[in-house]
Amino acid sequence: MMSDMAPSEIDDRRLAALLSAQAFIEIRVLAGSNAATRDVSPTVRLERIRFLADLCHNLPGIVNPSKMRPVREGVVGSRNRAMAERPMIWTWHTSGPEGQAWILQKVQEAGYRWTPPPPFPEYRKGAPPLTVRQRVGALAGWPVRTPSGHSPLPRQARVLKAVDADTVHALGKGAGRLRLGLGHGSPWLQAHLDQSAEHFIYPDPAAYYWPAPKAGRPWWQCRVLQRMIDGEQICDSLAVMPQTFTALPPNVGRRRQRQLVQIARGTERDSYLWGRDHRDSCSPQTCGFAPDEAAGQSDITDSSD
């Protein structure tokens, strides 16, 4: 007798466990010698095993997530929030039509319903207005917190400074000359910065870039909040030697410093994303660069969370 009950909804973590089990079963069959695979060539079997392994290799982390901390204390980007809300979002949107069909087939065969996650949110342009909590937090102390197991930044690193476009370019050239790995002072970025605007820089290392001279990181990873020629504010990362940053004059009030740090930490787009969107309108007439010259010229950095 057929049941009239509608299939129950399965959540992302239970689905990840189901898919992992089904993939292992299918791989075991493909790796064995039986009637079901006797007429399948070894090449086709290997390609299917590779397909299943590529599709499912992240699923154990969804089933039993580790306690991940943001790369910067207190900063969680919109994509990280989306992955926390829908753990299958990455697997679903990177698996392609064949992988998505396999996932839905396994859901149906198991007698469940499952709603695929929405697309990843686009990186937000600009920074959102500061919340009341952020404004109050800006009065409580310096927003850059020390990750567990690390020594605090020195006092001279807990400051934000205003600089002009030429200084941003010079700092980038210094990072490139010393081969620090973050920034190289590209002519592309210099041409596309608003030359009349204030730009802001402050040390805000990700946990994996926290200063460690003995490990070969004597520099400070700084965040640069910069305004582009179209008025959009973006945020890049730049490696700066401590003595170079300290030599920059302090010129921003303490309360405004903390507010600008909060704004920089809420800014999701960097020069790579800005340059990607600007590419079609980039020309010698508009900004001094032809599109083919602009390709690969921006200071590509890791401003993501």
Rosetta blueprint (number, residue, H / E / L):
1 M L
2 M L
3 S L
4 D L
5 M L
6 A L
7 P L
8 S E
9 E E
10 I L
11 D L
12 D H
13 R H
14 R H
15 L H
16 A H
17 A H
18 L H
19 L H
20 S H
21 A H
22 Q H
23 A H
24 F H
25 I H
26 E H
27 I H
28 R H
29 V H
30 L H
31 A H
32 G L
33 S L
34 N L
35 A L
36 A L
37 T L
38 R L
39 D L
40 V L
41 S L
42 P H
43 T H
44 V H
45 R H
46 L H
47 E H
48 R H
49 I H
50 R H
51 F H
52 L H
53 A H
54 D H
55 L H
56 C H
57 H L
58 N L
59 L H
60 P H
61 G H
62 I H
63 V H
64 N L
65 P L
66 S L
67 K L
68 M L
69 R L
70 P L
71 V L
72 R L
73 E L
74 G L
75 V L
76 V L
77 G L
78 S H
79 R H
80 N H
81 R H
82 A H
83 M H
84 A H
85 E H
86 R L
87 P L
88 M L
89 I H
90 W H
91 T H
92 W H
93 H H
94 T H
95 S L
96 G H
97 P H
98 E H
99 G H
100 Q H
101 A H
102 W H
103 I H
104 L H
105 Q H
106 K H
107 V H
108 Q H
109 E H
110 A L
111 G L
112 Y E
113 R E
114 W L
115 T L
116 P L
117 P L
118 P L
119 P L
120 F L
121 P L
122 E L
123 Y L
124 R L
125 K L
126 G L
127 A L
128 P L
129 P L
130 L L
131 T L
132 V H
133 R H
134 Q H
135 R H
136 V H
137 G H
138 A H
139 L H
140 A H
141 G L
142 W L
143 P L
144 V L
145 R L
146 T L
147 P L
148 S L
149 G L
150 H L
151 S L
152 P L
153 L L
154 P L
155 R H
156 Q H
157 A H
158 R L
159 V L
160 L L
161 K E
162 A E
163 V E
164 D L
165 A H
166 D H
167 T H
168 V H
169 H H
170 A H
171 L H
172 G H
173 K H
174 G H
175 A H
176 G H
177 R H
178 L L
179 R L
180 L L
181 G L
182 L L
183 G L
184 H L
185 G L
186 S L
187 P H
188 W H
189 L H
190 Q H
191 A H
192 H H
193 L E
194 D L
195 Q L
196 S L
197 A L
198 E L
199 H E
200 F E
201 I E
202 Y E
203 P E
204 D L
205 P L
206 A L
207 A H
208 Y H
209 Y H
210 W L
211 P L
212 A E
213 P H
214 K H
215 A H
216 G L
217 R E
218 P L
219 W L
220 W E
221 Q E
222 C E
223 R E
224 V E
225 L E
226 Q E
227 R E
228 M E
229 I L
230 D L
231 G L
232 E L
233 Q E
234 I E
235 C E
236 D E
237 S E
238 L E
239 A E
240 V E
241 M L
242 P H
243 Q H
244 T H
245 F H
246 T H
247 A H
248 L L
249 P L
250 P L
251 N L
252 V L
253 G L
254 R H
255 R H
256 R H
257 Q H
258 R H
259 Q H
260 L H
261 V H
262 Q H
263 I H
264 A H
265 R H
266 G H
267 T L
268 E L
269 R L
270 D L
271 S H
272 Y H
273 L H
274 W H
275 G H
276 R H
277 D H
278 H H
279 R H
280 D H
281 S H
282 C L
283 S L
284 P L
285 Q L
286 T L
287 C L
288 G L
289 F L
290 A L
291 P H
292 D H
293 E H
294 A H
295 A L
296 G L
297 Q L
298 S L
299 D L
300 I L
301 T L
302 D L
303 S L
304 S L
305 D L
